[in-house]
Amino acid sequence: MKTAIFAGSFDPITNGHLDILKSGTEIFDKVIIAVSYNANKKGFLPVETRVKLIEESVRSIKNTEVDYYAGLTVEYAKKRGASVLLRGLRNAGDFEYETQLSQTNAALNNSIKSVYLITKPEYCFVSSSAVREIFQNGGDVSKFVPAPVAEYLKNIR
């Protein structure tokens, strides 16, 4: 069974993330959406809330699991028996960043490979940071995030 880790802060998860996830589940037997937790950084949403919202957002997507972790992604992947890190690309800037990250991860553990999937054009500009910016300035984010996230954000206003 080929397991992939789709790691990120997902603060919050976006429709672009879900696009990558759906494509990943067509390729891999199991995709673990792993929310990275860094105690030194204050996130927009608490990690527990992110996990809950992701679980609600992926309920209909088969062969997925949601988890969170702290520390190195390659160590988490090894612990979970995954051989692949699934990564999404929106643009050339993402590719440059992901190349550096992939090379660092390979230096730490070359048995875990990075696989990149390109998001659909309609999501190429969507990022968690853009969603946060729009939300914090009173804008409507419902077209950029899954329904459970949009509902949650609407209720915390």
HELIX and SHEET records of a PDB file:
HELIX    1   1 ASN A   15  ILE A   27  1                                  13    
HELIX    2   2 VAL A   47  VAL A   58  1                                  12    
HELIX    3   3 THR A   73  ARG A   80  1                                   8    
HELIX    4   4 ALA A   92  LEU A  108  1                                  17    
HELIX    5   5 PRO A  121  TYR A  123  5                                   3    
HELIX    6   6 SER A  128  GLN A  136  1                                   9    
HELIX    7   7 ALA A  147  ILE A  156  1                                  10    
SHEET    1   A 5 THR A  64  ALA A  70  0                                        
SHEET    2   A 5 LYS A  30  TYR A  37  1                                        
SHEET    3   A 5 THR A   3  GLY A   8  1                                        
SHEET    4   A 5 VAL A  84  LEU A  89  1                                        
SHEET    5   A 5 LYS A 113  ILE A 118  1                                        
END                                                                             
